């Protein structure tokens, strides 16, 4: 595999991880808000 291909794959994986962390974090904050009501 070429280096560019590896870099793009790595970038995509990082973006996916960040998105998952962001969504799970927002989901937990929403749960906290619901519990506080």
Backbone as a printed PyTorch tensor [residue, N CA C, xyz], in Angstrom:
tensor([[[  0.8410,  -1.2020,   0.0000],
         [  0.0000,   0.0000,   0.0000],
         [  0.8770,   1.2530,   0.0000]],

        [[  0.3670,   2.2760,  -0.6420],
         [  1.1180,   3.5280,  -0.6900],
         [  0.9590,   4.2860,   0.6280]],

        [[  1.9010,   5.1900,   0.8540],
         [  1.8900,   5.9520,   2.1060],
         [  0.6630,   6.8590,   2.1830]],

        [[  0.2980,   7.4790,   1.0590],
         [ -0.8720,   8.3680,   1.0500],
         [ -2.1200,   7.6100,   1.4670]],

        [[ -2.2420,   6.3910,   0.9250],
         [ -3.4250,   5.5780,   1.2440],
         [ -3.4630,   5.2820,   2.7420]],

        [[ -2.3130,   4.9460,   3.3150],
         [ -2.2570,   4.6560,   4.7510],
         [ -2.6290,   5.8890,   5.5640]],

        [[ -2.1200,   7.0430,   5.1340],
         [ -2.4100,   8.2730,   5.8730],
         [ -3.8950,   8.6010,   5.8410]],

        [[ -4.5080,   8.4490,   4.6660],
         [ -5.9350,   8.7580,   4.5750],
         [ -6.7430,   7.7930,   5.4350]],

        [[ -6.3590,   6.5250,   5.4350],
         [ -7.0720,   5.5490,   6.2690],
         [ -6.9350,   5.9230,   7.7370]],

        [[ -5.7250,   6.3170,   8.1390],
         [ -5.4850,   6.6940,   9.5240],
         [ -6.3370,   7.9100,   9.8900]],

        [[ -6.3960,   8.8880,   8.9830],
         [ -7.1920,  10.0900,   9.2340],
         [ -8.6590,   9.7420,   9.3870]],

        [[ -9.1550,   8.8680,   8.5120],
         [-10.5680,   8.4780,   8.5800],
         [-10.8650,   7.7890,   9.9080]],

        [[ -9.9540,   6.9050,  10.3260],
         [-10.1700,   6.2040,  11.6010],
         [-10.1850,   7.1980,  12.7550]],

        [[ -9.2810,   8.1800,  12.7130],
         [ -9.2440,   9.1880,  13.7820],
         [-10.5380,   9.9880,  13.8150]],

        [[-11.0210,  10.3760,  12.6390],
         [-12.2650,  11.1430,  12.5740],
         [-13.4330,  10.3280,  13.1180]],

        [[-13.4720,   9.0460,  12.7680],
         [-14.5530,   8.1880,  13.2610],
         [-14.4890,   8.0960,  14.7880]],

        [[-13.2790,   7.9250,  15.3250],
         [-13.1230,   7.8140,  16.7780],
         [-13.5870,   9.1020,  17.4570]],

        [[-13.2030,  10.2450,  16.8880],
         [-13.6040,  11.5320,  17.4680],
         [-15.1210,  11.6850,  17.4290]],

        [[-15.7140,  11.2900,  16.3000],
         [-17.1730,  11.3950,  16.1820],
         [-17.8550,  10.5160,  17.2130]],

        [[-17.3760,   9.2850,  17.3730],
         [-17.9840,   8.3570,  18.3380],
         [-17.8640,   8.9220,  19.7490]],

        [[-16.6890,   9.4460,  20.0810],
         [-16.4820,  10.0090,  21.4210],
         [-17.4050,  11.2020,  21.6310]],

        [[-17.4990,  12.0620,  20.5900],
         [-18.3470,  13.2580,  20.7000],
         [-19.8030,  12.8610,  20.9030]],

        [[-20.2740,  11.8930,  20.0930],
         [-21.6830,  11.4900,  20.1970],
         [-21.9720,  10.8200,  21.5300]],

        [[-21.0650,   9.9540,  21.9900],
         [-21.2940,   9.2880,  23.2680],
         [-21.2750,  10.3180,  24.4000]],

        [[-20.3830,  11.3090,  24.2990],
         [-20.3130,  12.3450,  25.3220],
         [-21.5960,  13.1550,  25.3660]],

        [[-22.1010,  13.5430,  24.1920],
         [-23.3330,  14.3310,  24.1500],
         [-24.5000,  13.4790,  24.6370]],

        [[-24.4660,  12.1760,  24.3150],
         [-25.5350,  11.2860,  24.7560],
         [-25.5580,  11.2070,  26.2850]],

        [[-24.3630,  11.0960,  26.8930],
         [-24.3000,  11.0190,  28.3500],
         [-24.7790,  12.3190,  28.9830]],

        [[-24.4240,  13.4550,  28.3850],
         [-24.8600,  14.7370,  28.9490],
         [-26.3810,  14.8560,  28.8480]],

        [[-26.9500,  14.3480,  27.7520],
         [-28.4060,  14.3820,  27.6020],
         [-29.0510,  13.5030,  28.6700]],

        [[-28.4550,  12.3370,  28.9230],
         [-29.0040,  11.4560,  29.9640],
         [-28.9610,  12.1570,  31.3210]],

        [[-27.8520,  12.8690,  31.5860],
         [-27.7430,  13.5890,  32.8580],
         [-28.8290,  14.6520,  32.9550]],

        [[-29.0730,  15.3500,  31.8390],
         [-30.1090,  16.3850,  31.8390],
         [-31.4700,  15.7710,  32.1240]],

        [[-31.7420,  14.6170,  31.5040],
         [-33.0420,  13.9650,  31.7080],
         [-33.1890,  13.5240,  33.1670]],

        [[-32.0910,  13.0070,  33.7430],
         [-32.1640,  12.5450,  35.1330],
         [-32.3430,  13.7150,  36.0890]],

        [[-31.8090,  14.8790,  35.7340],
         [-31.9120,  16.0280,  36.6430],
         [-33.3330,  16.5870,  36.6690]],

        [[-34.1400,  16.2840,  35.6770],
         [-35.5010,  16.8030,  35.6500],
         [-36.4010,  16.0940,  36.6540]]])
